[in-house]
Amino acid sequence: MIELITTIVVTSLLTATLTSVFFLVLFKKVIAPKLDEKVEELKVIGTTIDQQVSKGVASGVKKAIKDLPAATVKETGRTVAELGVGLVEGGLTSFFGDKRR
């Protein structure tokens, strides 16, 4: 009986070990090099796409600004300035306290 249990345990351990070694070798020799190759391809593609998107965005922003009427640009500038003043005033008020009180 003990011999049977020992045989089953040893067989299970050997099977698990050999299967693990097989898949480790398969991964290191076949799968990993292909994955590394694909990653490098994706890096090159990503760099190319990043440059194209940057150029497209820059040209789109330039075109949009050129197409804006002067009154809109002036009004937008005024709105941004008012927003900045409001933020600074709010920050200073919270720091020094409200003068109006």
N, C-alpha and C positions, 0 to 999 in steps of 0.2 A: 504494500500500500504506500509506504513512504517513497519507494522507488518510482511509483507512478506519479505521485505529487511532485517529486523532484524533477522528473522528466518533463512534466507539463510546465513547471515554473521555468526551467532552463530553456525550453523551447520558446516560451513566451518572451523571455528576455532576449534571446538571440534574434527572434523575429522582429521585435521592436527595435533593437539595436541596428540590425541590418537594414531595415526599412528607413530608419532615421539617417543612416550613413548614405544610403542610396539617394534620398531626396536632397541631402546636403550637397553631395557631389553634383547632382543634376542642377541644383540651383546655382552653385558656384561656377560650373563649367558652361552651362547653356543659358539659363535664364538671366543671371546677373549681367553678363556682357551685352545681351540684347537690350535689357532695361537701361543700361548705361548709354548705349548708342541712341536709344529713343529720347532719353533725357537731354543729351547733347543736341539732338535735332530740335527738340522743343525750345531749348535755350536760344538757339540761333533764330528760330521762327519768332520767338517772343521778342527778341531784340529788334528784329526787322519790323514787326507790328508796332512795337513801342515807338520807334522812330517815325513810322508813317502816321500814327495817331497824333503824335506831338506836332508834326508838321501840319496835319489837317486841322487840328484845334487852333494852332497859331494863325493859320491863314483864315480860318473861319472867324476868329475874334477880330482880326484886322479888317476883314470885309464887313463884319457887323458894325464896327465902329465907324468905318467910312460911310456906310449907308445910313447912319443915324442923322437925323436933322440936328442942326446946331442948337435949337431951342431945347431939344430933349437932352442933349449932352449937358447943357447949362443947368437945366432943372435937376438932372440926376446928380450932378456935382454939388448942387445946393443941398439936395436931400442927404447925400453922404456926409457933407460937412455938418449939417444939423444933427445927424445921428451921432457923429463923433463928439460934438459938443455935448449932446445929451448924455452920452456914456461917461465922459470926463466929469461933467457936473454931478451925475449920480454917484460916481466913485468918490469924488471929493466931499459931497454931502454926507455920504455914509461914514467918511473918515473924520471930518471936522464937525459934523452936525448941521442941522438945517438952520440957516440964518433967519428965516421967516418966522420962527417961533418966538 
